[in-house]
Amino acid sequence: MKEFIRVDGQGLDPADAYRLVVGCVVPRPVAWITTQDRNGRVNAAPFSSYNYVATRPPMLAVNISTLDGDLKDTARNIVETGEFVVNVSTEADLETMHASAAEYPPEISEPEALGIPLLPSHHVQPPRIASTPVQMECRLDQAITLGEGYNTLYIGQVVAFHLSPDIYDGRRVNSAAMRPVARLGGPFYAALGEIFHRPMLQRQPGAEPGPSSKP
C-alpha cells in the first residue's frame, strides 16, 4: 500500500499551514475586489480565498487575513462602508491584477497607480473594473472571525451582476469564453486548461420547489 506523509494540523506553524492549504486547495478563483474608503479613495486587490456560499439570495464569501495584526485596506473599507465589488479576473488582466496585490500604503489608490479603468456601480459606492467581463456589486451581510483571529470571513449579498454579452447570453455564463485565471500555491496562476463534460446528476439549486413555491 502506498505510504503518505502525515502532517498534523494541531499546533502547525502558521507559515507551514498557509503553504499546505494554498498548495492543496487548488485551483482557487480570484476575487479582484474594489472597495472605497470614507474619503472616496478606491482600492483594488485580489484575494483567492473566495467562493460563493449561497444562492437564496446570491452570496459570496472572501477570507481576508490581517497584516501584522492590522486590517488590510480592503477589509477595513468593507467593515467601514459595508460595500464591495467582486470583479472576475481574466487572462487579459493577469499582470495588472497581480501588480495590484503589492502592499500599497492606504493613501495610494491602486486603480490610479496602475491605470485600472473603472465604471460606476448602480447600488454601491465602490466602482467596478471596466476591463473584467463579470462584476458583482455586494453589500456586507456578516463578518465572521475565524480560528485564532487572524482571518475573517466577509460574506456579502450580491445586489447586482454586470455581465459582458461576450460571455452571457441572457441565461447562462460561458465560463470558457470568460477565460478566468485561478490561483495555485506559491507564485503560480493557472488558466482553465482542458474542460471535461459530464451530464449533471443532481438538480440545480432553484430547480426544486422552494418554501414559497407550489409543488
N, C-alpha and C positions, 0 to 999 in steps of 0.2 A: 504494500500500500504506500502511496505517495506521502511523504512527510511534509508538514508545513512548519513554518517559523511562527511561533506564537508570541504575540506582543500583548501583554496585559494592559488594559486601558486604565485601571485604577492606579493613580499616582504617576501617570505618564507625564514626562516633561512637556510643557505647552508647545515648544518648538517641534518636538518629535510628533506630538499629537496632530499638530497642524499639517506637517508633511505627510503623515499617514492618511489623514482624512481627505486632503485635496488630491492625493495621489490615487486613492481608491475610489472616491466618488467622482467618476468621470463618465462622459463629458458633462460639464455644467453650463447651462445657459448663462449668458452675460446680461445683466440688467445695467444699462447705461443710464444712470439716474440723474435727472436735473432737479435741482431744488433752488429755492430763493430765500435769502435771509431777510431780516426785518427791514434792512436798508435797500432792498431791491437787487442786491448783488446775486448773480446767477452762478451756481456751482454745478459742475458736471463731473461725475466719477463713475467708474464701472465696478460692479460687485457680482461675483459669481456664486455666492451662497444665496441662491434665489430660485423661486419657483412659484407656481400657482398653488393655492391652498383651498379654494372654494369656488363654486360656480353659481350659488344662490345666496347672495349676489356674487358676481365675479370678484375674487380677491387674490392678491399677490402677497408674497412674504419675502422679505430680504433680511438676512442676518448681517449686522454690522458690528464689528468689534471696536473696542476703544483703542486709542493710540496713546501710549504712555499714560493710561489712566483717564484720558480726556475723550469726550465725544469727537468723532470726526465731523468735518463740516457738514456732510450730507445728513448724518444722524441728528446733529444739533438743529439744522434747518427743519428737518421733519418734525422734531419734537416741538419747536417753537411755532411753526406755522401749520402743522398738520397736513401738509400737502407735498406731493412729489409727482414726477412723471417718469415712467419706465419706458425708455426707448430701446428698441431691439437693435443691437449692434450687428453689422454685417461685414462681409469680407472687404467691401469697398471702404469701410470706415475703420478697419482694424488698426492702422497706425495712429490715427487721431484718438481713437478710443483708448488705446494703450498709453499714449502720451498723457492722457487726462488722469491716469492713475498715479502720476507723480504727486509728491506731498507738497502741493502749493500752499502758501500761507493763506489764512482766511480772507485777507484783503485782496487776493488775486482771484479774478474770475477766469476759470478755465476756458469758457467759450470766447472770452476776449483775448486771452493769451494765445490760444491755438486757432482762432478764426473759425470756431464751430458755428455754423449757421443755425439760427433759431426761428421758431414760429410761435405766435401767441397761442396759449391754451384757451379753452372755452369755459371750463368750470373751475379751474385752479389758477393760481398766480404763476407758478413756475412754467417757463416756456418749454416747448418741445424742440427736439433736434431735427431740423428740416431734412437732413440727408438720410434719415432712417425710414424704412418702409412701414414701421409699426411704432406708434406712440400711445401709451396708456396713461391717462390722467388718473391720479389716485388721491384719495383722502385717507388719512391715517385712521384706522379702526381701533387698533390697540398695539401697545409695545410691551413685549414680554421679556423680562430679564432671564437669561439662561445660565445654567451652571454656576460658576463662581462669580458671575457679574461682569465678565469681560465681553460677553456677547449679548446683544439684544436683538430679538426678532421683531421687526416692524411689519405689521400686517395692514395693508391698505386696500380699500374697496375701489375697484375700477369704476370711475364715474363717466368715462368716455374713452372709446377706442378710436384712433385715427389710423386708417389703413390705406396704403397706396393701391390704386387699381391695378398696378402691375402684379400684385400678389394676392388680391382679394376680388372675387367675382360676385360679391354680394351675399354669399352664403358660406363659402369655405376659403380658408387661407392656404395658399400654395407655399408650403414650407420650403420646398426645394428652390423655388424662384426667389424666395426671400434671401437665401444664401447667408444664414446666420453663422456667427462664429461661437465656438464653445471654449471653455477653459479646461485645461488639463493641469496636472501637477507641475510645479516648478515654472520655468519661463516659457511654457508651451501653450499654444492655442490649436484649435482644430476646426476644420470645415465639416460639412455633413458627411462627405465621403459617399460610399456605397449605401443605397437605401434599399431595405428589404420590405417587400409587400407580403402581408398575410391577412386573411379575412378577419374581421372583428368578431370575437366570440362572446362579447358582452354588449348589452345595450349601453349606448352612450348616456352620460348624465343628462337628464332632461327628457329622455325618451320614455321614462316610466312615469306613471301618474304621481303628481306631487300632492302636498297637503290640501291645496285648493283646487285640484284638478278633478274632473269627473272620470271614473274608470271607463 
